[in-house]
Amino acid sequence: MKVTPVVDARTRRWRAALFLFMLATGVSMASWVARTPAVRDALDVSTGAMGLVLFGLSVGSMTGVLVSGGLVRRHGGRAVIRSGAGLLVAGLLVIAGGAALEVSGGVFGGLALFGAGLGLAEVAFNIEGAAVERTVGRPVLPVLHGCFSLGTVVGALLGMGLTAVRFPVGWHLAAVAVTVAAAGSWTVRAIPPGTGREDGGSGDSGSGGGSGDGGSGHGERAGARGRRAQVEVWRDRRLVLIGLIVLAMAFAEGSANDWLPLLMVDGHGTSATAGSLTFMLFAVAMTTGRFAGGPLLVRYGPAAVVRASAVVAAVGVALVVFSSSALLAGAAVVLWGLGASLGFPVTVSAAGEGAGERDASARVAAVSTAGYAAFLVGPPSLGFLADHVGLRAAMIVVLVLLGGAALITGALRRRTAAPVAGDGEGAAAGGAADGGAEGGGVASRGAAGGGATSAHSDPV
């Protein structure tokens, strides 16, 4: 018999706060992307020089992604999200000031701050989202990432509208910064302290971490344990396979974000406006897939859903690459977006499934970092290949990766959890594999950061 989880008000507020700030983050990212031409014109730089300015975002993002997991283990998710939100707001304001004052170095520095905040917050949000899933017993991460996708659609539309009326880019980004600050302030208050923090780490609630030399020693030992945990989790063959899946699915998503408009313009001869509208279509498909994916995950399980997603995305990419019709290629972008939509959040969720809370946080952080690295670093490498074979042919790499991911999705099958001493988790009952019965198994656990116990279905 399926037991419906009881979600208390505190957990609902926690979940809503994560959704709100991911929405705000998507709006901020798309607002910057939409105003990039206006910023370039304000700085009066060449395309090559603008590429160097944009490099600040890559540097900041990778730095934030690489250090976020360790910071969460030491200080907890809430503290890292607070820092990430602060950097996001500061970055937007510095970008706005740099654009208004026509200072390229200022925009570079602002992008580095913005990227660092984005990287910090994204990994911490995945850890928090996985913790909410374990508490409520149903999918959360797909909707969480769907909120980001929805935010990109809203931000892109807002940016297009403000560009059309020639609204000053500095004031636009400053207004977005104020919005992000307001959303971040409420989010941090709603998130319980300590999610993902190793014992002995310095807390953000004013009561943890000790003081003086003893507190410093505990913090150093926690940091050392965290670094060991970051390496040790990859000894699990299943996690390695999950990491390969997330690499492929994140690469597919990031490739569209980086290259889709140019792919349509240079590869299929469409106008720049049509290229932008095609990307908008991709973003809408991503958003739809993430919001609609929850029932499919509950019914069929993560392995079957991600396998089907990889195949659908591969069909979409193949049509874009090999079709001679620009109209068919544009329509195929919907398949690309729908197929790529669930890959990242579902694999991240599966990484933490069936483990104790502390181990789950380390696994989620490791897989999130791998996914974001592929998302940020992988797609730009296609540009070098495209110089030799063309952008359409370069996208065959995406096709191959998606095919490989579809072959190893068995690693995402739900597994049973063993009791973990001191972690407050019961053993999960045998969640089915690909086509498992709806609701999988039922377990009970203390709510992360909450202390209340709720009925719990297999997280997906």
N, C-alpha and C positions, 0 to 999 in steps of 0.2 A: 504494500500500500504506500502510495506517495504521501510524504509528509510535507506540507507547505511551510517553508521557513517563516518564522516570525521576525519581522524587521522592526526594531524599535526606532523611536524618533531620532535618537543620536546617530544611528547608522544611516538613516535616511538623509539626515543633514550632511553627514560625511560624504555620502555618495553624491548628493546634489552639488556640494561644494567642488568636488573633483570635476563634475560635468561642466559647471559654470566656468571654472578657470581654464579648462581645455578649450572651451568655446572662445574665451577671450584670447587665448594664445593663438588659435587659428586666425582670428580676426586680425591680430597684430602682425602675424607673419604675412598674410595675404595683403594687408594694407601696405607693407613695405614693398612687396613684389610688384603690386599694381602701380606704385609711384616711382619705381626704379627709373623709367625714362625721364620723368620730371627731375629726379635727383641728378641724373647724368647731365641734363641740360643746365641745371642750376650750377653744377660744378664746372661745366664747359670743358669736359675731358673727352678723350677718344674712347672708343669701345675697349681697346686694349688697356688703357689706364683705368677704366671703370672695372675691368676684370680684376685688377689688382686691389681696387677698393673693396670689391665683393669678397675677396679672399679673407677679409676680416671676419666675415660670417662663418666661413669654414673653419678658420682657426679657433674661434670662440666656441663653436658648436662641438667640435671634436674634443676640445679641452674639457668642456662641461660634461660631455658624455663619459669620458674616460675617468673622471674623478668622482662622478656622482655616486656610483655604487659604494665606494669606500666611505664617502661622507655620510651616506644613509646608515651604513653599519655602525658608524661612530656616533652620529648625532640623531638619527631617526629621520623619517621622511618629512615630517612637518618642518623641521629646521631647514632642510635642504630646499624644500619648496619655497619657504620664506626668502631664502637667499636668492633662489632663481627668479622669483617674482621681482625682487628688488633690482636685480641686474637687467631683467627685461625692461622695466620701467626706465631705469637709468640709460640703457642703450637707446631706447626710442627717443628720449629727450636729447641725447647727444647727437643722434642722427638728425633730428629736427633742427638743432642748433647749427650743426655742420652744414646742412643744406641751405639754411637761411643765410649763413655767413660765407657760403661758398668755399668751405675749407674741406678738401678731400681727406686730409688726415683725421679730421673730426668725424667724418662719416665712417671711415675705416675703424676708428676706435669705438664708435657707437655700435657698429655691426659686431665687433668682437665682444662687447659687453652683452649685446642682445643675444648673440649666438651662445655665449657661455650660460646665460640665464635659461635659454631654451633647452640646452643640453642637460643642465642640472635638473630642471623641473621635469623634463620628459621621463627620465629614468626613475626619478622618485615617484612620479605619478603612476607609472606601471606597477611599482612595488605597492603603493597605496591601493590601486585598483584591484590587484590580485588579493590583497588582504580583505577588501570589501567582498570580493567573490567568495572567499572562504567563509565569510561571516553570513552572507545572505543565501548562499547555496545556489546561485544562478548567475548566468553570464553578465558581466559588467564591463570588461575591457573593450569588447566591440563597440558598445554604445559610447564609452569614454573616448575612444579614437574617432567615433562618428561625430562627436561634438567638435573635435578639432577640425574634421573635414567640413562640417557645417559652417564653422567659423571661417574657414578659408573661402567658402562660397560667399558668405556675407561680406567678408573683407574685400574680396575681389569686386563684387558689385558696388560696394561703397567707394572703393578706389576708382573704378571706372566712372562712376557718377561725378565724383569730385574732380577728376581729371577733365571731364567734359565741360565743367563750369569754371575751370582754371582756378580752383581753390588752392591757396598756397600749401605746398607740401609740408612745410614746417609746422603750420598750425594743425594740419590734418594729423600728423604723427604725434604731436603733442596731445591732442585730444584723445587719441588711441591710448597713449601712455597713461593718462588720467583714468580712463576706463579700466585698463589692466590693473592699475594700482587699487582701484576700488574693489574689483573682483578678487584680487589677490588678498587684500586685507580680510575680506569676509571668509575666503577659503581657508586661510591659515587658522582663523579662530575656530572653524568647524571641524578641522582635522584633529583626531586624537594624537597625543604625543607618543613617540617611541616606536612607531611601526618600523620594523626592519632593523632596529638598533641592537647591536650586540651587547650583552651584559658587560657592564663596566664602562660603556661609552658615556660621553658627556651628553646629558639630555638637554631638551629645550623647554622643559617645564619648570625649571627652577628648583627641582628637587633631586635630580639625578646627577651622576658624574662625580660626586665627591668634591673636595676642595683641597687646595694646597698641593704638596708633593704627592700625597696618596692619590688624589684625583688625577694628577698628571700621569702617575704610574699606571693607574687603571686605564686611562685613555690610550697610552702607548701600547699596553698589552692588548687592548681591544683592537687597535689599529693593526697590530701584527697578526692577530687571529683573523681579522677581516681580509688581509692580503693573502694569507694562506687559504682561506675559504674561497677566495676569488679564483685561485688556481685549482684547488682540489675539486671543485664542482665539475670541472671539465674532464675528470677521470671517469665520469659516468657516460658510457657509450650512448645511452638514450639521449642525454642532454647534448652530446656532440651532434647527433642527427637532428635534434630540434634546432640547434644553432645553424646547421646547414640549411634547413628549411627556411628559417627566418632570414638568413642571408639572401636566399633566392627571392623570397616574396618582397622583402624590403628593397632589393635591387630593382625589381619590376616596378614597384611604386615610385621609387626615386627617379628611375629613368624617364617615366612619363612626366614627373614634375619638372625635370631639368630640360628635357628635349622635345616634348610632344608638340608645342607650337612650331618650333623650328623644323621638326620632322614633317609636319604637314606643309609648311611653306616651301622648304627646300626639296623634300622628297616627293610631294604630290602637287606642287605648283599652286597651292591655294594662296589667298591673300593673307596679310598679317592679321586682319580682323577675323577671318575664318579660322586661322590658327589659334587665336586667343579663345574663340568660342568653342573650339574643339577641346581645349584644355578645361574650359568651364564644364563641358559635358562630362569629361573624365572626373572632375571633382564632384559633380552631382551624383555620378554613378558610385563613386567611392562612399559618399555619404549615405546613399540609399542602401548599399550593401551592408554597411556597418550597423545601421539602425534596424535593418530587417533580418540580420543574421542570427539573433538570439534564439528564436524558435527553432531554426534549423539545427543549431548546435545542441539544443536540448533533445531534439528528436533523433538526430543521426550521429551525434558525437563529433569531436573535433577532427579525428582522422579522416572520416568520410567527407566532411565539409571542406577541409583544406585541400584534400585531393581533388575534389570537384572544382574548387576555386582555382587551383593551379592549372587545371585543364582548360577552364573557361578563359582565364587570362591568356594562356598560350594560344588559344584559338584567336582571340582578339589581336594579340601581337602579330600572329602569322598573317592575318588579313591586312593589317596595317603595312606590314613589310612587303608582302607578295602581291597584293591587289593592285591592279592598274587604275582602278577607279577611286578618285579622291572621295566621292560620296560614300562608297562602301567602306573605305578606310576610316572615314570620320565616324560612321555608324559603329564600326568595330571597336572604337575607343570605349563604347559603353561596356562591351565584354571585358576589355582590359581593366577598366575601373572596377566593375563588379567582382571580377576574379581576384584582383589584388587587394580588395577592401578588407577581407577578414584574415589574410595571412599573418600580418604582424601581430595584431592583438590576440588571436587564438593561439599562436605558437608561444607567445609570452605567457599566457595564462596556463598553457599545458606544462611549461617549464616548472612552475611552482606547484602544480597539482600533485597530490599524493605525498607531500613532504611536510615535515614539521615547519612551524612558522619561521624559525630562524633560518633553516636550510632553504625554505621556499624563497625567502627574500634574497638570499645569495644567488640562487638559481635564476630568479626573475631578473636581477640586476645584470647577471652575466649575459643572458640571452638578449636583454634589451640593449646592452652595450654593443653586442655583435650586430644586432639589427640596425641600430642607428649608424654604426660605422659603415655598414654596407649602403645604407640610404644616403649618407653624406659623401662618402669617398668613392664608392663604386661607379655610380652613373657618370661623374665627370671624366672617368677614364675612357668612356665610350667616345668622347670627343677626339682623343688621339687616334683611336681605331678608325673613326669616321673620316679622318684626313686621308686615309689610304683606301678605304673601301666604300665610303659614302655612309650617310647616317642610317638609311634604311637597312643596308646590309649589316651595319654594326649592331642593330637591334636583334639580330639572330642570337647574339650572346644571351639576351634576356630570354629568348625562346628556349634555348638549351637549358638554362638554369631552372626555368619553370618545369620543364620536362623532368629534370633530375629530382626536383622537390616532390613532384607527384609520385615518384617511385619510392620515396622513403617516408611517406606520411604515416606509416604504421607506427612510427615512434611516438605519435601523438595520441595513441590509444590510452584511454583512462586506465590508471593503475591504482591498486589498492594502497592505502597508507598504513604503515605500521605505527603503533603508538610510540611517541617520542617522550622520553622521560622529562618531566618538568616543562613540557610545552603546552599542556592543557588540551591536547587534541585526542579525540577518539580515533579508532581505526575506521577508515572509510570502507563501507561495504562494496563488494565487487561491482564497480561501474562497468558497464558493458563496453565492448570495443566499438567498431565503426557503427553498427546499426543497433546499438544497445537500447534497451527499453527506456522510454522517456522517464527522466528523473534519476536514471542510473542507480546509485546506491544512496543510502542515507547514513549520515553520521551526525555527531553533535560535538561542538567545540565551544570554548569560550570565545566570545567576540574579541577580535584584536583591538586592544585598547579600550574595550568596553566592559568586559567582565561578565556580561550576561551570556547565557547559553541559548543557542537557537538550533532548530533542526536544520540539517545541511545536506543538500544533494551534491553529487560530484560536481566540482567546479569545472567549467570548460572555458 
